[in-house]
Amino acid sequence: MSPPDTISLDELAAKHLADPEVKAAYDAMANEFGVAKALIAARSAAKLSQKDVAERMRTSQSAIARMESGRQSVSTGSIQKYATAVGRPITIEIRPLPSVAQARAAS
């Protein structure tokens, strides 16, 4: 059991995302966070460390950490190099925004 003065990551996220300004900023970066999540999942599935991927890409571990942070856009070229480094193909999918899909379903 956690000490009373600690908070879980999920609780912290829920607390901050309740603020409309924070939620709007978070939602604006949804694509970056999605890319970051996919990169981390691919690296984890390949059982590689950030250092391993960096060596394969001939870059630094800190560059990989920045790519995986979700705080910046990552170019498609960098994503392709990362995918090659972790031995995974990339697939790009363009889907309708949820509000567009919902509006079409409602009509």
C-alpha positions in Angstrom: 0.0 0.0 0.0 1.3 3.5 -0.9 2.0 6.0 1.8 -0.8 8.6 2.2 1.2 11.4 0.7 1.8 9.6 -2.7 -0.4 9.6 -5.7 -0.4 7.1 -8.6 0.3 8.2 -12.2 -3.2 7.5 -13.2 -4.6 9.6 -10.3 -2.2 12.4 -11.2 -3.2 12.3 -14.9 -6.9 12.3 -14.0 -6.4 15.3 -11.6 -4.5 17.4 -14.2 -6.7 16.4 -17.2 -9.7 17.6 -15.3 -8.4 21.1 -16.0 -9.8 22.2 -19.4 -6.7 24.0 -20.4 -4.4 21.1 -19.6 -6.8 18.7 -21.4 -6.8 20.9 -24.5 -3.0 21.0 -24.5 -2.8 17.3 -24.0 -5.4 16.6 -26.8 -3.4 18.9 -29.1 -0.4 16.6 -28.7 -2.3 13.3 -29.1 -0.5 12.5 -32.4 2.9 13.0 -30.8 1.9 10.8 -27.8 0.6 8.1 -30.2 3.9 8.0 -32.1 5.8 7.9 -28.8 3.7 5.0 -27.5 4.2 3.1 -30.8 8.0 3.6 -30.7 8.3 2.4 -27.1 6.1 -0.6 -27.8 8.2 -1.6 -30.9 11.4 -1.2 -28.9 10.0 -3.2 -26.0 8.8 -5.9 -28.2 12.2 -6.2 -29.8 13.7 -6.4 -26.3 16.1 -3.5 -27.0 17.2 -0.6 -24.8 17.3 3.0 -25.9 21.1 2.6 -26.1 20.7 -0.4 -28.4 18.4 1.5 -30.7 20.7 4.5 -30.7 23.7 2.4 -31.6 21.8 0.9 -34.5 20.7 4.3 -35.7 24.1 5.8 -35.1 22.7 8.5 -32.8 22.7 9.1 -29.1 20.5 7.6 -26.4 19.3 11.0 -25.5 18.0 11.5 -29.1 16.0 8.2 -28.8 14.7 9.4 -25.4 13.5 12.7 -27.1 11.8 10.7 -29.9 10.0 8.5 -27.3 9.0 11.4 -25.1 6.0 12.6 -27.1 7.0 16.2 -26.5 8.0 16.8 -30.1 7.1 15.8 -33.6 9.2 13.0 -35.2 9.8 13.0 -38.9 8.7 10.1 -41.0 12.4 9.6 -42.0 13.3 9.2 -38.3 10.4 6.8 -37.7 11.6 4.7 -40.6 15.2 4.6 -39.3 13.8 3.7 -35.8 11.6 0.9 -37.3 14.6 -0.5 -39.2 16.7 -0.4 -36.0 14.0 -2.4 -34.0 13.3 -4.7 -36.9 9.7 -3.7 -37.4 7.9 -2.5 -40.5 5.9 0.8 -40.3 2.4 1.2 -41.4 0.8 4.6 -41.8 -3.0 4.9 -41.5 -5.1 8.0 -41.9 -8.4 7.7 -40.2 -11.3 10.1 -39.8 -11.4 12.1 -36.7 -13.8 10.7 -34.1 -16.1 13.7 -34.4 -16.4 13.3 -38.2 -17.1 9.6 -37.9 -19.7 10.2 -35.2 -21.4 12.9 -37.3 -21.6 10.7 -40.3 -23.0 7.8 -38.3 -25.6 10.0 -36.8 -26.9 11.2 -40.2 
